[in-house]
């Protein structure tokens, strides 16, 4: 028996020569076999796969007595691959085998490179869209593999993408919770020291955390899949970047109270005078993040930048419309729990007395 093969990139030729040395059989390229192998002589044929078809198999079946066929492709060996080869190739009843080869783009023509490039792009997009999501079947398979492994080795570990994703998510969930807690506590402490207040830190952080919750809740209603690191990135960056807006409003509110304004008038002036700076900063943040999201080719980067840009707009709206109401509603509590906080002005007191007299 002679081994006859066709090779495009060299992998099939190497397999044919290896098999020939192991079985002490002659290996011959299909292009040279007509002069070296007699018609009807028994051969074992090997060829590369092209769109599921074993290249050269039809020619080999017509010229020789093919006793066995082996396809060489880039996919991992599996029963599904063998079944597909059996359906797509006529071998005159000869058994079919499969070996995994490789890819050498410099050894093939432009058309083949283009075809493989398109297939690779499609596969890459499919994996990118899948992300770290796993089906229930994959989770069940991992659990089954662990049970089998731990019967023989309690300290054994499972490798691969699925197991790594699962371990990463488990580990990072704990880290993300700690990071969020530490960042919130740190900002609470900074605001408490700066304003010398026990209530203001909670009011300001509450406003930003509300904006973060709204931002993270929108993907649920739009059925958008987020990267697993989205919560820590948004929770820290949006909190750190947008807490400045709250501090700006609060500082101006305190200044206006010190200038003798009533709480209502003080908060009105604070919003009027600070809104320009807050809106400009928020829109700049939004524009920068949106630009990156539109240009970025990595889904993770685009998704995170979209969240950050949207979070900036939501934070601006919360600071301009919700925080002033909170400060006004809690002005009495703030005055009692903040050292040096301006008391109700004489103007406010006289205005209140005048209204009461008018009613009387």
N, C-alpha and C positions, 0 to 999 in steps of 0.2 A: 504494500500500500504506500502511496505517495501523498504527502501533504501539499495541497495546492492552495495558494492564498492570493488575495489582492489586498494591498495596503496603501492608504493615502498618506498617513502621517507617521507610519513606522511602528505603531503599536501592534497591529496584526502581524507584521513581519517578525517582530521580536517574539510574540507568542508562538508563531509557527516554527521558528528556529529552536526555541526552548523545547517545544513538544518533540521536534525531530531529534534533538540531542538525547532527550530522555527516553524515547522509544526506538532510537536508532533507525529513524525513517528519513527519507530525503524530503526536503522542503523546496518547493519550486513556485515562483510567481506565476499567476494565471497567464500573463502575457507571454511567458516562455514555455508554458506547459505543453502547448500544441506540438512542439518539436521534440520534447523530452519524454512526454507521457503518451502512451499509445491510446487510441480510441477504445473506450469501453473498459479501460484499466481502472481498478479500484482506487479511489482517492478519498481523502478526508479534506473537506473544503472549509477554509476560514476566510471571512471577509468583514469589512467594516459596515456598520449600519448607516443607512441614509434614509431618514424618514421612516424607520421601521423595517426597511427592506435591506437584506444582506446583499451588498454590492457584489455582482458577478455570479450570483448563485444560479441564475437562469442559464447562463453560458456554460457553467460547469456541469449542470445536470444534463445538458444536451450532448456534451462531448465525452463525459466520463461516467463511470459507475460510482456515483457518490454514495459512500457508506456512512458518512457522518458529516454534520455541518455545525460550525461554530461561528456565531456572530460576535463582533467586538464593538461595544458602544460605550457611551459615557455614563449611563445610568447604573446605579448599583444593581447587582444581581438579585433577582427575586422571581418567584413563581409567576407573577404577573408579566414580567418581561418575557419569560420563556413562552407563555401562552400567547402573547401578542406576536412573537416571532413565528410561532407555528401557524398562526392564522394568516400572516402576511407573506409567507414564503413557501414556495412549492419545492419540496426536497425529495420527491419520489419515494416517500416513506422512510427516509433516513432520519435518525434521531437528531435533534437540535440541541446544541449547548450554547452557553453564553459566558463571555468574559468581559469584565469592565476594563476599558482602555483609558484614553485621555484625549487631550485636545492640543494640537500644535498649529496655531493659526498661520505661522510663517510657511508651513509646508502645504497649504491648500490654496486654491484660487479665490479670487475676490467674491464670486457668487456664493461659494460655500461659507466663507467668512461672514458674509452678509446674512445668510440664512441662520447660521448659528447665533449671530449677534441678535437677531430679532427674537429667536427662541429664548435666549438668555435674558433679554430685556423683559419679555413677558413673564418669565419665572421670577425675576427680581421684583417686578411690580406686585406679583401675587404674594411673595413672601413679605414684602414691605407692607401691604395692606393687611396681611394677617397679623403682623406685629407680634406681640407677646400673648395674643389670645390663643387659648388651647381649647379643643373640643372636649366634651365629657369623656369621650372614648380615650383621648390621649391621657387625661388625668387618671382614668381607671387603669390604663396600661402601665403608667408609672407606679401606681400603687401595687399592682400585681408583680411588677419587676422587683420592687423593694421587698415584698414578702418572700419571693424566691431567693433573692440575694441574701437576706438576713437569716435564712435557714442555714446557710453555709458560712456566712461571715457577718457577724453583727456590726462590725465596723466598716463594711463595704459601702462604696459610694457608686452612684450611677452618673455617668457623664452624658453629654449630648445637649442639644438646644433646649428640649422640653424640661429636663431636670434642672439645667442652669437657670432658665427663666423662673421656674418655681422657687428655687432657692433664693434667687435675687429678689423676687417679690416678697417672700417671707422675711428676709433680712431687712430690706429697705422699709417695709411697713413699720417695723419697730423704730428704725432710725428716723423716719419721717415724722412720726408722732413726737419723738423727743425733740427734733429740730423745731417743730412748730411750737411746742411748749416753751422751749428755751428762748426762742425769738420773741414770743409774746411777753414772757416774764421780763426779758431784758428791756423791751420797749416800755413796759409798764414802769419799771424801775427808773428809767431815764426821764420819763415824763413826770413821775412823782417827785424826783429830785429837782427837776427844772422848775416846775410850777409850785413845788412844795404843797402838793395836794394829794389827798387820798381818793378822791372821787373822779377827778379829771382824767387820770390815766385809763380808767375803765370805760369812761364815756367815749373818749377818742378812739381807743382800740376797738370798742364795740362797733363804732361806725364803720371802720375799715374792714373789720371781720364780716360785717353784714354785706359790704360790697364784694368781698372775696366769695362769700357764700352764694350770692347772686350770680357772680361770674362763673363759678364752678357748677352751678345748677343748670345753666343754659344748655350745655352739651347733653344733659339728660333728656331734655325736651326735644332737642334737635337730633337725638340718636347719633351723636358724634362720639367716636372712640378716642379717648385721650391716652397719651403715654403715661406709664405708671409713675413717672417722676413729676407729673404735672402738679400734684397737690403740694409738694415741697417747694417747687420753683415759684408757683403763684403765691402760695402762702407766705413765703419770705420776701420775695421781690416786691409784690404789690403792697404788702404791709409796710416794708421799709421805705418804698418810694412815695407812697401816697399818704403816709402819716404826716408828712410835712404840710400837706394841705390843711389837715385838721389843726395842726399846731398854729399855722398862720391865722386861721379864723379865730381860734381861741385867744391868741395873743392880742389880736386887734380888738376883740370883744373886751378883754381886760383893760386895754388902754382907753377905750371909749367910756367904760364905767369909771375909770379914774378921772376922766375929763368931765364927769358930772352928768353923763347921759343916763337916761332910764334904761333898764335892761332891754326893752323892746327896741328903743331907738338905737341902742348900742349894737345890737345884733344886726339891725338893718344896715347901719353904716359899715359894720364889719364885712357883711356880704357884698355890699356895693363896692367898697374899696379893695377887697381881696379877690373878687371874682375874676378880674382881668388877669392877674398873675396866675391864679389857679387854672383857669381855662387855657391860657397860653401854654403852661407847663404840661397839662394833661394832653392837649392836642399834639404837642411836640413828641411826647412819649408815645402816643397813639400812632403818629405818622412814622416814627422810626421803627416801631415794632411791626406795623403793617407792611412797610416796605420790605423788611427782611422776610416776612411771611409770604409775600407774593413772589419773591425771587428764590428763596431757599428750595432746594430740590429734596432735602431730607424731610420726611413727614414729621419727625419729632420736632425739629427746629421750627418748621412752619406752624405746627400746632401750638407750641409754647409761645411763640411770638404773637399769634392770634389771640391767645388767652391774655397775654400781658397788655396788648393794645386795647382790647375790649375792657379789661379790668381797669385801665387808666380812665376810660370814659365813665364807667360805672362809678368809680371812686369820686370823680369830679361831681357827678350828679348827687351822690350821697352827701358829700361835704357841703354842697351849696344848698341843698333842699332839706336834708334830714338832720344833719348835725346842728344847724342853727336852732331847730325846734327842740332838740335834746338839750342844748345849752340853756335855752330859755326856760324850758320846763324844769330843769334841774338847777336853776340859778341859786335857789335857796340852799339846796344841799351843797352846792359848790362853795358858797360863801361860808358855810359852817365847817367844811372839811379842808379848806385851803387857807394856808397862812398868808396874811397880807392881801387877801382878795378884797377888792373895793366893796364897801357897803352901799346900800341904796342911797342915792344922792339926795340932797336937800330939795333939788328941783323935782325929783320924783315924789318925795314926800309931800311937798306943797301942792303938786298937781293932784295927788290923791286926795288931800284934804279939801282942795277946791271942788273936786267932783262930788265929794261927800256932802259939802255945804250946799252945792247946787241942788242935789237930790232932796236935801232937807227943805 
